[in-house]
Amino acid sequence: MSEFKVNLTAINPVERQRRTPPVEALVDTGAHSSWLPKQLLLAAGIKPEGKTQFEMANKQIIEREIGYAILTAEGYTTNDEIVFAEDGDMSLLGVRTIEGFKVMVDNIGHRFIACTAVSCPTNRAVNR
């Protein structure tokens, strides 16, 4: 599987004119949640609503704040939980957002493929 990135924007769900600038985020079908820099989310008026623990690839457990935003990338939009990434954290587009977009990930073509909720496979990734 190859990796690719998309420009991900978080929109404040209450004041929709407030948003982050597009952030280059790694499309990661192994990540549950999407992550964007904390300072950009706060500047857009997106507020932390709680904290969640995450297990990293190296098995380390970390805790991060989470909030809610409208996320958009490549012409697709969904409401989702967003992780407030701290310095040193990557910006990620996770599988929950991918499912919300109702797309499959084409790992070879480095693109999203639109599908219906019924036609999208569970793993959300295709190799063509």
WOGI-V916888 format. One record per residue. RES is the residue in three letters. SS is DSSP state (@ for helix, = for strand, . for the rest). PSI is psi in degrees with one decimal (* if undefined). BURIAL is I if it has 24 or more other ideal C-beta (glycine too) atoms within 12 Angstrom, else O. Layout:
RES/SS/PSI/BURIAL
RES/SS/PSI/BURIAL
This chain:
MET/./137.1/O
SER/./159.8/O
GLU/./154.0/O
PHE/./164.6/I
LYS/=/153.4/O
VAL/=/162.2/I
ASN/=/116.5/O
LEU/=/132.1/I
THR/=/137.4/I
ALA/=/129.5/I
ILE/=/134.5/I
ASN/./122.8/I
PRO/./-18.0/I
VAL/./-43.1/O
GLU/./85.4/O
ARG/./-15.1/O
GLN/./-15.1/O
ARG/./127.0/O
ARG/=/162.4/I
THR/./158.0/I
PRO/./161.1/O
PRO/./132.7/O
VAL/=/130.4/I
GLU/=/116.2/O
ALA/=/139.1/I
LEU/=/128.2/I
VAL/=/113.9/I
ASP/./97.2/I
THR/./-4.8/I
GLY/./-7.8/O
ALA/./133.9/I
HIS/./-47.4/I
SER/./162.2/I
SER/=/144.0/I
TRP/=/133.2/I
LEU/=/156.7/I
PRO/=/133.0/I
LYS/@/-46.9/I
GLN/@/-35.9/O
LEU/@/-40.4/I
LEU/@/-44.4/I
LEU/@/-40.4/O
ALA/@/-27.8/O
ALA/./2.3/I
GLY/./13.1/O
ILE/./121.3/I
LYS/./144.6/O
PRO/./139.8/O
GLU/./-4.3/O
GLY/=/-172.0/O
LYS/=/149.1/O
THR/=/148.0/O
GLN/=/145.1/O
PHE/=/141.9/I
GLU/=/120.3/O
MET/./169.9/O
ALA/./-30.2/O
ASN/./11.3/O
LYS/./2.0/O
GLN/./138.6/O
ILE/=/126.3/O
ILE/=/161.4/O
GLU/=/135.1/O
ARG/=/153.5/I
GLU/=/150.0/I
ILE/=/154.3/I
GLY/=/-166.3/I
TYR/=/139.3/I
ALA/=/165.5/I
ILE/=/122.9/I
LEU/=/140.2/I
THR/=/139.2/I
ALA/=/140.6/I
GLU/./30.2/I
GLY/./3.1/O
TYR/=/149.0/I
THR/=/144.2/O
THR/=/159.0/I
ASN/=/139.3/O
ASP/=/165.6/I
GLU/=/142.8/I
ILE/=/140.1/I
VAL/=/134.3/I
PHE/=/94.7/I
ALA/=/137.5/I
GLU/./170.7/O
ASP/./132.1/O
GLY/./-14.7/O
ASP/./150.1/I
MET/./154.6/I
SER/./126.3/I
LEU/=/148.0/I
LEU/=/107.4/I
GLY/./174.8/I
VAL/@/-31.2/I
ARG/@/-41.9/I
THR/@/-42.1/I
ILE/@/-44.6/I
GLU/@/-40.3/I
GLY/@/-34.5/I
PHE/@/-17.5/I
LYS/./53.9/O
VAL/=/161.5/I
MET/=/155.5/I
VAL/=/121.1/I
ASP/=/100.9/I
ASN/./-23.4/O
ILE/./-46.7/O
GLY/./-6.3/O
HIS/./57.1/O
ARG/=/170.3/I
PHE/=/147.7/I
ILE/=/119.1/I
ALA/=/143.5/O
CYS/./167.1/O
THR/./164.4/O
ALA/./-31.5/O
VAL/./-36.5/O
SER/./-11.4/O
CYS/./126.9/O
PRO/./158.0/O
THR/./-39.2/O
ASN/./-12.5/O
ARG/./10.8/I
ALA/=/141.1/I
VAL/=/150.1/I
ASN/./110.9/O
ARG/./*/O
